[in-house]
Structures are given as C-alpha cells and as structure tokens.
Amino acid sequence: MKIGEIAKLLGVTASKVRFLEAQGLVHPSRNPFTGYRAYNDETVARLSFILQAQSFGFRIEELRRLFAEGGENGFSSEFFIERMTNKLEELVRDIARVCATRDRLIEGIDDVKARAMAQQESGLQLHLPRPTVPM
C-alpha cells in the first residue's frame, strides 16, 4: 500500500505518516524501482496503534520507549494495559493539580473583588502588588 492510500485509510495526512516514520516509529519498505514507500499490513496495524495511543495522550517519546521496552516481537496486551493505567494515573494527578490551581484562582478572584468592593465603598483606590516573575 502506498503512503496516500494508508493516509486515507487511517484518516490522516501523508505528512503525518512521514512524520511518524521520521520519528522512527514506523519503518515501511521501499520499492527498489520507484523508491515509493510500501506499507504492509503489519505497518498499517502499527500506524493505527500509534494514532490510537496518541489519542490517549501518549507522546512520541513515550511511544518510542513503549516500542523499545516491548521488544522486537511487539508487546502483550497486559504490557500496554499497564502503560495505559500509568497514563491514566498521570492524567488523574494532572487533573487534581489543575483543579487545585483553578480553586486558588477562584479564591484570588474573590479576594480581589472583595478588596475592590471594600475600597470602592471607602472611596480609596485599589492598589495590587506587582507580581514577581521567576528568573
């Protein structure tokens, strides 16, 4: 199968397929006469897997490690389920961190609103400290 056919089949652009090849995630064969990439069923399945894994939030470097850890013959379902579970735990931690940031932001907004209201009622101008930027 040629790159345009595989791209259409998987619903991506040919440049996306070339990018994944350049990242070392897929290795299509080349037609010795034309130089065109040739994708066999195994490569198509690997590309499909990569695209699905990316939709789960796996980054290129994580996929490289995943394939390296899985060995030459690929990896088992249990192996990938374990990695997906780790990814889910990471996502849960990220969500908790973002929610905590959201809560602090809401508190900060409420605090500034309350101070502004109090100062407005007293006729004073609201002066906030300048934020410091870490270097």
C-alpha positions in Angstrom: 0.0 0.0 0.0 1.3 3.5 -0.8 1.5 6.4 1.6 -1.5 8.2 0.1 -3.6 5.0 0.5 -2.5 4.4 4.0 -3.1 8.1 5.0 -6.7 7.9 3.5 -7.4 4.6 5.2 -6.3 6.0 8.6 -7.8 9.4 8.2 -4.5 11.3 8.5 -2.4 13.3 6.1 0.6 11.7 4.3 2.8 14.2 6.1 1.6 12.8 9.4 2.7 9.3 8.2 6.0 10.7 7.1 6.5 12.4 10.4 5.9 9.2 12.3 8.4 7.5 10.0 10.9 10.3 10.6 10.4 9.8 14.4 11.4 6.2 14.0 8.1 4.7 14.9 7.3 3.0 11.6 9.6 1.5 9.0 7.9 1.0 5.7 9.8 -0.8 2.9 10.7 1.0 -0.3 10.0 -0.1 -3.8 13.5 -0.7 -5.3 12.5 0.7 -8.7 10.4 3.7 -7.8 11.6 4.5 -4.3 8.0 4.8 -3.1 7.2 3.7 0.5 5.3 0.4 0.7 3.2 -0.3 3.8 2.3 -3.9 4.6 -0.4 -5.0 6.9 1.9 -5.1 9.9 3.0 -1.5 9.3 -0.6 -0.4 8.9 -1.6 -2.0 12.2 1.4 -0.3 13.9 0.4 3.1 12.5 -3.2 2.5 13.6 -2.0 1.6 17.1 0.3 4.7 17.2 -2.6 7.0 16.2 -4.9 5.4 18.8 -2.2 5.7 21.5 -1.7 9.4 20.6 -5.4 9.9 21.0 -4.9 8.5 24.6 -2.3 11.2 25.2 0.9 9.2 24.6 3.6 11.4 23.2 6.2 10.4 20.6 9.0 9.8 23.2 6.6 7.7 25.2 5.8 5.6 22.2 9.4 5.2 21.4 10.1 3.9 24.9 7.0 1.7 24.7 8.2 0.0 21.5 11.7 -0.3 22.9 10.5 -1.9 26.1 8.2 -4.2 24.2 11.0 -5.8 22.3 11.3 -7.0 18.7 8.1 -9.0 18.7 5.9 -6.2 20.0 4.3 -6.3 23.3 1.4 -8.0 25.1 -2.0 -6.6 25.9 -1.1 -6.7 29.5 2.1 -4.7 28.9 0.0 -2.0 27.1 -2.8 -2.1 29.7 -0.1 -1.4 32.4 1.2 1.6 30.4 -2.3 2.9 29.8 -3.1 2.6 33.5 0.1 4.5 34.3 -1.1 7.2 31.8 -4.5 7.3 33.5 -2.9 7.8 36.9 -0.7 10.6 35.4 -3.8 12.2 34.0 -5.7 12.0 37.3 -2.7 13.7 39.0 -2.7 16.4 36.3 -6.4 16.9 36.7 -6.0 17.3 40.5 -3.2 19.8 40.1 -5.2 21.8 37.6 -8.3 21.7 39.8 -6.2 23.0 42.7 -4.9 25.8 40.5 -8.5 26.6 39.5 -9.6 26.7 43.1 -6.7 29.1 44.1 -7.6 31.3 41.1 -11.2 31.5 42.1 -10.2 32.3 45.7 -7.8 35.0 44.3 -10.6 36.5 42.1 -13.0 36.5 45.1 -10.3 38.1 47.3 -9.6 40.9 44.7 -13.3 41.5 44.2 -13.9 41.8 47.9 -10.9 44.2 48.4 -12.0 46.2 45.4 -15.6 46.4 46.7 -14.4 47.4 50.2 -12.0 50.1 48.8 -14.7 51.3 46.4 -17.1 51.7 49.4 -14.5 53.6 51.3 -13.6 55.7 48.3 -10.0 54.5 48.1 -8.1 53.4 45.0 -7.3 49.6 44.8 -3.5 49.0 44.6 -2.4 45.5 44.0 1.2 44.3 44.4 3.1 43.7 41.2 3.6 40.0 40.5 7.2 38.8 40.5 8.4 36.8 37.6 10.8 34.0 38.4 14.0 34.1 36.5 
